[in-house]
């Protein structure tokens, strides 16, 4: 599934990094840990307090082996730049549910997350799903709602004694030409 973004032309390559998309490999685990940590601690800073972000970040250790092990539980799609994972999405294909979507904070709002979602949606369609669901952070929910996802309501989860708000969203899936 290795694909590239439309900005692969030489002129575009000088303006922005070349991003490749593929299924995760065990060696991506260390980068996934760092992407997760920085996306939570820096990327979510305008939507969650320090205490909330620390509790959220503490849910997953910054250990490569833990993230590599998760690849056996979920179909994990990654976005890479110069061979390093800069974004990832964990997908429960049988359940039609997107478990995680994180992008390195300095690369946010450049279409990396949207492209990962597009690949996940295509994969779900290929497996016969008519809809996708996700439990989204405040930050991600805002973006997804603008892109046609439907809000199913607020959920609260407790992490290390701290309550965190997230939104349950769903999106009907339809085949699109790319």
PyMOL commands that place a pseudoatom at each C-alpha (Angstrom):
pseudoatom trace, name=CA, resn=UNK, resi=1, chain=A, elem=C, hetatm=0, pos=[0.000, 0.000, 0.000]
pseudoatom trace, name=CA, resn=UNK, resi=2, chain=A, elem=C, hetatm=0, pos=[2.949, 2.358, -0.263]
pseudoatom trace, name=CA, resn=UNK, resi=3, chain=A, elem=C, hetatm=0, pos=[1.738, 5.524, -1.909]
pseudoatom trace, name=CA, resn=UNK, resi=4, chain=A, elem=C, hetatm=0, pos=[2.873, 9.102, -2.128]
pseudoatom trace, name=CA, resn=UNK, resi=5, chain=A, elem=C, hetatm=0, pos=[1.166, 12.437, -1.867]
pseudoatom trace, name=CA, resn=UNK, resi=6, chain=A, elem=C, hetatm=0, pos=[0.357, 14.619, -4.882]
pseudoatom trace, name=CA, resn=UNK, resi=7, chain=A, elem=C, hetatm=0, pos=[3.236, 16.910, -3.951]
pseudoatom trace, name=CA, resn=UNK, resi=8, chain=A, elem=C, hetatm=0, pos=[5.815, 14.474, -5.359]
pseudoatom trace, name=CA, resn=UNK, resi=9, chain=A, elem=C, hetatm=0, pos=[6.755, 16.698, -8.267]
pseudoatom trace, name=CA, resn=UNK, resi=10, chain=A, elem=C, hetatm=0, pos=[10.235, 18.284, -8.021]
pseudoatom trace, name=CA, resn=UNK, resi=11, chain=A, elem=C, hetatm=0, pos=[8.869, 21.806, -7.581]
pseudoatom trace, name=CA, resn=UNK, resi=12, chain=A, elem=C, hetatm=0, pos=[6.531, 20.711, -4.789]
pseudoatom trace, name=CA, resn=UNK, resi=13, chain=A, elem=C, hetatm=0, pos=[9.267, 18.688, -3.091]
pseudoatom trace, name=CA, resn=UNK, resi=14, chain=A, elem=C, hetatm=0, pos=[11.203, 21.884, -2.457]
pseudoatom trace, name=CA, resn=UNK, resi=15, chain=A, elem=C, hetatm=0, pos=[8.201, 23.428, -0.693]
pseudoatom trace, name=CA, resn=UNK, resi=16, chain=A, elem=C, hetatm=0, pos=[7.052, 20.593, 1.535]
pseudoatom trace, name=CA, resn=UNK, resi=17, chain=A, elem=C, hetatm=0, pos=[8.286, 17.229, 2.753]
pseudoatom trace, name=CA, resn=UNK, resi=18, chain=A, elem=C, hetatm=0, pos=[7.640, 14.083, 0.734]
pseudoatom trace, name=CA, resn=UNK, resi=19, chain=A, elem=C, hetatm=0, pos=[5.126, 11.993, 2.657]
pseudoatom trace, name=CA, resn=UNK, resi=20, chain=A, elem=C, hetatm=0, pos=[4.702, 8.269, 1.995]
pseudoatom trace, name=CA, resn=UNK, resi=21, chain=A, elem=C, hetatm=0, pos=[1.801, 6.198, 3.306]
pseudoatom trace, name=CA, resn=UNK, resi=22, chain=A, elem=C, hetatm=0, pos=[2.022, 2.501, 4.122]
pseudoatom trace, name=CA, resn=UNK, resi=23, chain=A, elem=C, hetatm=0, pos=[1.145, -0.176, 6.629]
pseudoatom trace, name=CA, resn=UNK, resi=24, chain=A, elem=C, hetatm=0, pos=[3.208, 0.034, 9.826]
pseudoatom trace, name=CA, resn=UNK, resi=25, chain=A, elem=C, hetatm=0, pos=[6.261, -2.095, 10.462]
pseudoatom trace, name=CA, resn=UNK, resi=26, chain=A, elem=C, hetatm=0, pos=[7.626, -3.074, 13.873]
pseudoatom trace, name=CA, resn=UNK, resi=27, chain=A, elem=C, hetatm=0, pos=[10.471, -0.592, 13.427]
pseudoatom trace, name=CA, resn=UNK, resi=28, chain=A, elem=C, hetatm=0, pos=[7.894, 2.246, 13.390]
pseudoatom trace, name=CA, resn=UNK, resi=29, chain=A, elem=C, hetatm=0, pos=[7.032, 1.607, 17.058]
pseudoatom trace, name=CA, resn=UNK, resi=30, chain=A, elem=C, hetatm=0, pos=[9.575, 4.064, 18.483]
pseudoatom trace, name=CA, resn=UNK, resi=31, chain=A, elem=C, hetatm=0, pos=[8.405, 6.825, 16.159]
pseudoatom trace, name=CA, resn=UNK, resi=32, chain=A, elem=C, hetatm=0, pos=[4.764, 6.073, 16.943]
pseudoatom trace, name=CA, resn=UNK, resi=33, chain=A, elem=C, hetatm=0, pos=[5.521, 6.502, 20.640]
pseudoatom trace, name=CA, resn=UNK, resi=34, chain=A, elem=C, hetatm=0, pos=[7.067, 9.910, 20.007]
pseudoatom trace, name=CA, resn=UNK, resi=35, chain=A, elem=C, hetatm=0, pos=[4.321, 11.043, 17.632]
pseudoatom trace, name=CA, resn=UNK, resi=36, chain=A, elem=C, hetatm=0, pos=[1.694, 10.081, 20.218]
pseudoatom trace, name=CA, resn=UNK, resi=37, chain=A, elem=C, hetatm=0, pos=[3.495, 11.828, 23.081]
pseudoatom trace, name=CA, resn=UNK, resi=38, chain=A, elem=C, hetatm=0, pos=[4.152, 15.061, 21.191]
pseudoatom trace, name=CA, resn=UNK, resi=39, chain=A, elem=C, hetatm=0, pos=[0.722, 15.163, 19.545]
pseudoatom trace, name=CA, resn=UNK, resi=40, chain=A, elem=C, hetatm=0, pos=[-0.881, 14.943, 22.978]
pseudoatom trace, name=CA, resn=UNK, resi=41, chain=A, elem=C, hetatm=0, pos=[1.477, 17.190, 24.914]
pseudoatom trace, name=CA, resn=UNK, resi=42, chain=A, elem=C, hetatm=0, pos=[2.004, 19.872, 22.249]
pseudoatom trace, name=CA, resn=UNK, resi=43, chain=A, elem=C, hetatm=0, pos=[-0.647, 19.392, 19.599]
pseudoatom trace, name=CA, resn=UNK, resi=44, chain=A, elem=C, hetatm=0, pos=[-3.587, 19.255, 22.015]
pseudoatom trace, name=CA, resn=UNK, resi=45, chain=A, elem=C, hetatm=0, pos=[-2.361, 22.151, 24.180]
pseudoatom trace, name=CA, resn=UNK, resi=46, chain=A, elem=C, hetatm=0, pos=[-5.099, 24.550, 23.085]
pseudoatom trace, name=CA, resn=UNK, resi=47, chain=A, elem=C, hetatm=0, pos=[-7.878, 22.053, 23.807]
pseudoatom trace, name=CA, resn=UNK, resi=48, chain=A, elem=C, hetatm=0, pos=[-6.814, 20.299, 27.027]
pseudoatom trace, name=CA, resn=UNK, resi=49, chain=A, elem=C, hetatm=0, pos=[-5.178, 21.431, 30.272]
pseudoatom trace, name=CA, resn=UNK, resi=50, chain=A, elem=C, hetatm=0, pos=[-1.686, 20.318, 31.257]
pseudoatom trace, name=CA, resn=UNK, resi=51, chain=A, elem=C, hetatm=0, pos=[-3.156, 17.867, 33.798]
pseudoatom trace, name=CA, resn=UNK, resi=52, chain=A, elem=C, hetatm=0, pos=[-5.484, 16.415, 31.161]
pseudoatom trace, name=CA, resn=UNK, resi=53, chain=A, elem=C, hetatm=0, pos=[-2.658, 16.047, 28.626]
pseudoatom trace, name=CA, resn=UNK, resi=54, chain=A, elem=C, hetatm=0, pos=[-0.325, 14.459, 31.180]
pseudoatom trace, name=CA, resn=UNK, resi=55, chain=A, elem=C, hetatm=0, pos=[-2.999, 11.917, 32.136]
pseudoatom trace, name=CA, resn=UNK, resi=56, chain=A, elem=C, hetatm=0, pos=[-3.711, 11.207, 28.466]
pseudoatom trace, name=CA, resn=UNK, resi=57, chain=A, elem=C, hetatm=0, pos=[-0.022, 10.837, 27.569]
pseudoatom trace, name=CA, resn=UNK, resi=58, chain=A, elem=C, hetatm=0, pos=[0.522, 8.509, 30.532]
pseudoatom trace, name=CA, resn=UNK, resi=59, chain=A, elem=C, hetatm=0, pos=[-1.926, 5.972, 29.060]
pseudoatom trace, name=CA, resn=UNK, resi=60, chain=A, elem=C, hetatm=0, pos=[0.775, 4.711, 26.673]
pseudoatom trace, name=CA, resn=UNK, resi=61, chain=A, elem=C, hetatm=0, pos=[4.467, 4.307, 27.461]
pseudoatom trace, name=CA, resn=UNK, resi=62, chain=A, elem=C, hetatm=0, pos=[7.124, 5.774, 25.202]
pseudoatom trace, name=CA, resn=UNK, resi=63, chain=A, elem=C, hetatm=0, pos=[8.445, 2.295, 24.426]
pseudoatom trace, name=CA, resn=UNK, resi=64, chain=A, elem=C, hetatm=0, pos=[8.820, 0.954, 20.923]
pseudoatom trace, name=CA, resn=UNK, resi=65, chain=A, elem=C, hetatm=0, pos=[7.831, -2.589, 21.882]
pseudoatom trace, name=CA, resn=UNK, resi=66, chain=A, elem=C, hetatm=0, pos=[4.432, -1.503, 23.193]
pseudoatom trace, name=CA, resn=UNK, resi=67, chain=A, elem=C, hetatm=0, pos=[3.556, 0.285, 19.970]
pseudoatom trace, name=CA, resn=UNK, resi=68, chain=A, elem=C, hetatm=0, pos=[4.905, -2.557, 17.832]
pseudoatom trace, name=CA, resn=UNK, resi=69, chain=A, elem=C, hetatm=0, pos=[2.726, -4.981, 19.829]
pseudoatom trace, name=CA, resn=UNK, resi=70, chain=A, elem=C, hetatm=0, pos=[-0.349, -2.824, 19.113]
pseudoatom trace, name=CA, resn=UNK, resi=71, chain=A, elem=C, hetatm=0, pos=[0.279, -3.412, 15.415]
pseudoatom trace, name=CA, resn=UNK, resi=72, chain=A, elem=C, hetatm=0, pos=[-0.808, -7.015, 16.021]
pseudoatom trace, name=CA, resn=UNK, resi=73, chain=A, elem=C, hetatm=0, pos=[-4.100, -5.768, 17.506]
pseudoatom trace, name=CA, resn=UNK, resi=74, chain=A, elem=C, hetatm=0, pos=[-4.938, -3.075, 14.952]
pseudoatom trace, name=CA, resn=UNK, resi=75, chain=A, elem=C, hetatm=0, pos=[-4.266, -2.443, 11.312]
pseudoatom trace, name=CA, resn=UNK, resi=76, chain=A, elem=C, hetatm=0, pos=[-1.844, 0.457, 11.626]
pseudoatom trace, name=CA, resn=UNK, resi=77, chain=A, elem=C, hetatm=0, pos=[-1.325, 2.888, 8.782]
pseudoatom trace, name=CA, resn=UNK, resi=78, chain=A, elem=C, hetatm=0, pos=[1.603, 5.298, 8.918]
pseudoatom trace, name=CA, resn=UNK, resi=79, chain=A, elem=C, hetatm=0, pos=[2.684, 8.449, 7.157]
pseudoatom trace, name=CA, resn=UNK, resi=80, chain=A, elem=C, hetatm=0, pos=[6.447, 8.661, 6.782]
pseudoatom trace, name=CA, resn=UNK, resi=81, chain=A, elem=C, hetatm=0, pos=[8.851, 11.435, 5.904]
pseudoatom trace, name=CA, resn=UNK, resi=82, chain=A, elem=C, hetatm=0, pos=[12.460, 10.496, 5.154]
pseudoatom trace, name=CA, resn=UNK, resi=83, chain=A, elem=C, hetatm=0, pos=[11.732, 7.000, 6.464]
pseudoatom trace, name=CA, resn=UNK, resi=84, chain=A, elem=C, hetatm=0, pos=[10.414, 8.174, 9.842]
pseudoatom trace, name=CA, resn=UNK, resi=85, chain=A, elem=C, hetatm=0, pos=[6.815, 7.825, 11.006]
pseudoatom trace, name=CA, resn=UNK, resi=86, chain=A, elem=C, hetatm=0, pos=[5.288, 11.300, 11.357]
pseudoatom trace, name=CA, resn=UNK, resi=87, chain=A, elem=C, hetatm=0, pos=[1.653, 10.232, 11.691]
pseudoatom trace, name=CA, resn=UNK, resi=88, chain=A, elem=C, hetatm=0, pos=[-0.345, 7.073, 12.245]
pseudoatom trace, name=CA, resn=UNK, resi=89, chain=A, elem=C, hetatm=0, pos=[-3.835, 5.656, 12.456]
pseudoatom trace, name=CA, resn=UNK, resi=90, chain=A, elem=C, hetatm=0, pos=[-4.899, 2.448, 14.229]
pseudoatom trace, name=CA, resn=UNK, resi=91, chain=A, elem=C, hetatm=0, pos=[-7.912, 0.730, 12.709]
pseudoatom trace, name=CA, resn=UNK, resi=92, chain=A, elem=C, hetatm=0, pos=[-10.120, -2.096, 13.938]
pseudoatom trace, name=CA, resn=UNK, resi=93, chain=A, elem=C, hetatm=0, pos=[-11.167, -3.368, 10.524]
pseudoatom trace, name=CA, resn=UNK, resi=94, chain=A, elem=C, hetatm=0, pos=[-13.692, -6.002, 11.718]
pseudoatom trace, name=CA, resn=UNK, resi=95, chain=A, elem=C, hetatm=0, pos=[-15.376, -3.439, 14.005]
pseudoatom trace, name=CA, resn=UNK, resi=96, chain=A, elem=C, hetatm=0, pos=[-15.263, -0.543, 11.524]
pseudoatom trace, name=CA, resn=UNK, resi=97, chain=A, elem=C, hetatm=0, pos=[-13.684, 1.633, 14.225]
pseudoatom trace, name=CA, resn=UNK, resi=98, chain=A, elem=C, hetatm=0, pos=[-10.724, 3.991, 14.066]
pseudoatom trace, name=CA, resn=UNK, resi=99, chain=A, elem=C, hetatm=0, pos=[-8.940, 3.728, 17.412]
pseudoatom trace, name=CA, resn=UNK, resi=100, chain=A, elem=C, hetatm=0, pos=[-6.263, 6.388, 17.056]
pseudoatom trace, name=CA, resn=UNK, resi=101, chain=A, elem=C, hetatm=0, pos=[-5.107, 9.134, 14.715]
pseudoatom trace, name=CA, resn=UNK, resi=102, chain=A, elem=C, hetatm=0, pos=[-2.031, 11.184, 15.601]
pseudoatom trace, name=CA, resn=UNK, resi=103, chain=A, elem=C, hetatm=0, pos=[0.244, 13.481, 13.575]
pseudoatom trace, name=CA, resn=UNK, resi=104, chain=A, elem=C, hetatm=0, pos=[3.497, 15.148, 14.599]
pseudoatom trace, name=CA, resn=UNK, resi=105, chain=A, elem=C, hetatm=0, pos=[2.417, 18.647, 15.774]
pseudoatom trace, name=CA, resn=UNK, resi=106, chain=A, elem=C, hetatm=0, pos=[4.596, 20.684, 13.397]
pseudoatom trace, name=CA, resn=UNK, resi=107, chain=A, elem=C, hetatm=0, pos=[3.122, 18.749, 10.461]
pseudoatom trace, name=CA, resn=UNK, resi=108, chain=A, elem=C, hetatm=0, pos=[-0.512, 19.098, 11.551]
pseudoatom trace, name=CA, resn=UNK, resi=109, chain=A, elem=C, hetatm=0, pos=[-3.003, 20.752, 9.192]
pseudoatom trace, name=CA, resn=UNK, resi=110, chain=A, elem=C, hetatm=0, pos=[-1.101, 19.613, 6.082]
pseudoatom trace, name=CA, resn=UNK, resi=111, chain=A, elem=C, hetatm=0, pos=[-3.447, 16.805, 5.073]
pseudoatom trace, name=CA, resn=UNK, resi=112, chain=A, elem=C, hetatm=0, pos=[-1.536, 13.917, 6.644]
pseudoatom trace, name=CA, resn=UNK, resi=113, chain=A, elem=C, hetatm=0, pos=[-4.354, 12.940, 9.008]
pseudoatom trace, name=CA, resn=UNK, resi=114, chain=A, elem=C, hetatm=0, pos=[-6.945, 13.414, 6.260]
pseudoatom trace, name=CA, resn=UNK, resi=115, chain=A, elem=C, hetatm=0, pos=[-4.999, 11.131, 3.941]
pseudoatom trace, name=CA, resn=UNK, resi=116, chain=A, elem=C, hetatm=0, pos=[-4.638, 8.469, 6.633]
pseudoatom trace, name=CA, resn=UNK, resi=117, chain=A, elem=C, hetatm=0, pos=[-8.406, 8.682, 7.174]
pseudoatom trace, name=CA, resn=UNK, resi=118, chain=A, elem=C, hetatm=0, pos=[-9.019, 8.339, 3.441]
pseudoatom trace, name=CA, resn=UNK, resi=119, chain=A, elem=C, hetatm=0, pos=[-6.975, 5.121, 3.330]
pseudoatom trace, name=CA, resn=UNK, resi=120, chain=A, elem=C, hetatm=0, pos=[-8.761, 3.799, 6.424]
pseudoatom trace, name=CA, resn=UNK, resi=121, chain=A, elem=C, hetatm=0, pos=[-12.162, 4.582, 4.934]
pseudoatom trace, name=CA, resn=UNK, resi=122, chain=A, elem=C, hetatm=0, pos=[-11.215, 2.853, 1.688]
pseudoatom trace, name=CA, resn=UNK, resi=123, chain=A, elem=C, hetatm=0, pos=[-10.050, -0.203, 3.647]
pseudoatom trace, name=CA, resn=UNK, resi=124, chain=A, elem=C, hetatm=0, pos=[-13.317, -0.322, 5.583]
pseudoatom trace, name=CA, resn=UNK, resi=125, chain=A, elem=C, hetatm=0, pos=[-15.316, -0.069, 2.368]
pseudoatom trace, name=CA, resn=UNK, resi=126, chain=A, elem=C, hetatm=0, pos=[-13.296, -2.931, 0.871]
pseudoatom trace, name=CA, resn=UNK, resi=127, chain=A, elem=C, hetatm=0, pos=[-14.246, -5.017, 3.917]
pseudoatom trace, name=CA, resn=UNK, resi=128, chain=A, elem=C, hetatm=0, pos=[-17.955, -4.307, 3.483]
pseudoatom trace, name=CA, resn=UNK, resi=129, chain=A, elem=C, hetatm=0, pos=[-18.495, -1.573, 6.048]
pseudoatom trace, name=CA, resn=UNK, resi=130, chain=A, elem=C, hetatm=0, pos=[-21.013, 1.167, 5.328]
pseudoatom trace, name=CA, resn=UNK, resi=131, chain=A, elem=C, hetatm=0, pos=[-19.826, 3.453, 8.112]
pseudoatom trace, name=CA, resn=UNK, resi=132, chain=A, elem=C, hetatm=0, pos=[-16.794, 4.257, 10.234]
pseudoatom trace, name=CA, resn=UNK, resi=133, chain=A, elem=C, hetatm=0, pos=[-16.720, 5.319, 13.885]
pseudoatom trace, name=CA, resn=UNK, resi=134, chain=A, elem=C, hetatm=0, pos=[-14.106, 7.108, 15.953]
pseudoatom trace, name=CA, resn=UNK, resi=135, chain=A, elem=C, hetatm=0, pos=[-13.788, 8.391, 19.506]
pseudoatom trace, name=CA, resn=UNK, resi=136, chain=A, elem=C, hetatm=0, pos=[-12.229, 11.777, 18.831]
pseudoatom trace, name=CA, resn=UNK, resi=137, chain=A, elem=C, hetatm=0, pos=[-10.523, 14.339, 21.017]
pseudoatom trace, name=CA, resn=UNK, resi=138, chain=A, elem=C, hetatm=0, pos=[-11.954, 17.849, 21.104]
pseudoatom trace, name=CA, resn=UNK, resi=139, chain=A, elem=C, hetatm=0, pos=[-9.367, 18.969, 18.590]
pseudoatom trace, name=CA, resn=UNK, resi=140, chain=A, elem=C, hetatm=0, pos=[-9.926, 16.119, 16.140]
pseudoatom trace, name=CA, resn=UNK, resi=141, chain=A, elem=C, hetatm=0, pos=[-13.712, 16.254, 16.510]
pseudoatom trace, name=CA, resn=UNK, resi=142, chain=A, elem=C, hetatm=0, pos=[-13.801, 19.896, 15.356]
pseudoatom trace, name=CA, resn=UNK, resi=143, chain=A, elem=C, hetatm=0, pos=[-11.965, 18.980, 12.179]
pseudoatom trace, name=CA, resn=UNK, resi=144, chain=A, elem=C, hetatm=0, pos=[-13.977, 15.839, 11.465]
pseudoatom trace, name=CA, resn=UNK, resi=145, chain=A, elem=C, hetatm=0, pos=[-17.326, 17.546, 11.974]
pseudoatom trace, name=CA, resn=UNK, resi=146, chain=A, elem=C, hetatm=0, pos=[-16.347, 20.044, 9.258]
pseudoatom trace, name=CA, resn=UNK, resi=147, chain=A, elem=C, hetatm=0, pos=[-15.648, 17.073, 6.986]
pseudoatom trace, name=CA, resn=UNK, resi=148, chain=A, elem=C, hetatm=0, pos=[-19.037, 15.428, 7.240]
pseudoatom trace, name=CA, resn=UNK, resi=149, chain=A, elem=C, hetatm=0, pos=[-18.709, 13.230, 10.306]
pseudoatom trace, name=CA, resn=UNK, resi=150, chain=A, elem=C, hetatm=0, pos=[-21.821, 13.060, 12.521]
pseudoatom trace, name=CA, resn=UNK, resi=151, chain=A, elem=C, hetatm=0, pos=[-21.670, 13.715, 16.256]
pseudoatom trace, name=CA, resn=UNK, resi=152, chain=A, elem=C, hetatm=0, pos=[-23.124, 10.887, 18.340]
pseudoatom trace, name=CA, resn=UNK, resi=153, chain=A, elem=C, hetatm=0, pos=[-22.424, 12.622, 21.646]
pseudoatom trace, name=CA, resn=UNK, resi=154, chain=A, elem=C, hetatm=0, pos=[-19.896, 13.232, 24.366]
pseudoatom trace, name=CA, resn=UNK, resi=155, chain=A, elem=C, hetatm=0, pos=[-18.179, 10.444, 26.244]
pseudoatom trace, name=CA, resn=UNK, resi=156, chain=A, elem=C, hetatm=0, pos=[-16.038, 10.849, 29.330]
pseudoatom trace, name=CA, resn=UNK, resi=157, chain=A, elem=C, hetatm=0, pos=[-13.084, 8.613, 30.114]
pseudoatom trace, name=CA, resn=UNK, resi=158, chain=A, elem=C, hetatm=0, pos=[-11.002, 8.684, 33.275]
pseudoatom trace, name=CA, resn=UNK, resi=159, chain=A, elem=C, hetatm=0, pos=[-7.239, 8.452, 32.971]
pseudoatom trace, name=CA, resn=UNK, resi=160, chain=A, elem=C, hetatm=0, pos=[-5.100, 8.489, 36.101]
pseudoatom trace, name=CA, resn=UNK, resi=161, chain=A, elem=C, hetatm=0, pos=[-7.974, 10.079, 38.030]
pseudoatom trace, name=CA, resn=UNK, resi=162, chain=A, elem=C, hetatm=0, pos=[-8.518, 12.813, 35.428]
pseudoatom trace, name=CA, resn=UNK, resi=163, chain=A, elem=C, hetatm=0, pos=[-11.720, 12.998, 33.366]
pseudoatom trace, name=CA, resn=UNK, resi=164, chain=A, elem=C, hetatm=0, pos=[-11.188, 13.545, 29.640]
pseudoatom trace, name=CA, resn=UNK, resi=165, chain=A, elem=C, hetatm=0, pos=[-13.852, 14.526, 27.158]
pseudoatom trace, name=CA, resn=UNK, resi=166, chain=A, elem=C, hetatm=0, pos=[-14.057, 12.914, 23.766]
pseudoatom trace, name=CA, resn=UNK, resi=167, chain=A, elem=C, hetatm=0, pos=[-16.737, 12.748, 21.109]
pseudoatom trace, name=CA, resn=UNK, resi=168, chain=A, elem=C, hetatm=0, pos=[-18.155, 9.649, 19.486]
pseudoatom trace, name=CA, resn=UNK, resi=169, chain=A, elem=C, hetatm=0, pos=[-18.422, 10.314, 15.748]
pseudoatom trace, name=CA, resn=UNK, resi=170, chain=A, elem=C, hetatm=0, pos=[-19.524, 8.325, 12.735]
pseudoatom trace, name=CA, resn=UNK, resi=171, chain=A, elem=C, hetatm=0, pos=[-19.327, 8.745, 9.017]
pseudoatom trace, name=CA, resn=UNK, resi=172, chain=A, elem=C, hetatm=0, pos=[-21.255, 6.943, 6.299]
pseudoatom trace, name=CA, resn=UNK, resi=173, chain=A, elem=C, hetatm=0, pos=[-18.825, 5.511, 3.766]
pseudoatom trace, name=CA, resn=UNK, resi=174, chain=A, elem=C, hetatm=0, pos=[-19.235, 5.764, 0.031]
pseudoatom trace, name=CA, resn=UNK, resi=175, chain=A, elem=C, hetatm=0, pos=[-16.919, 4.722, -2.761]
pseudoatom trace, name=CA, resn=UNK, resi=176, chain=A, elem=C, hetatm=0, pos=[-14.977, 7.613, -4.241]
pseudoatom trace, name=CA, resn=UNK, resi=177, chain=A, elem=C, hetatm=0, pos=[-12.649, 7.781, -7.196]
pseudoatom trace, name=CA, resn=UNK, resi=178, chain=A, elem=C, hetatm=0, pos=[-9.089, 8.751, -6.462]
for i in range(1, 178): cmd.bond("trace and resi %d" % i, "trace and resi %d" % (i + 1))
show_as sticks, trace
zoom trace
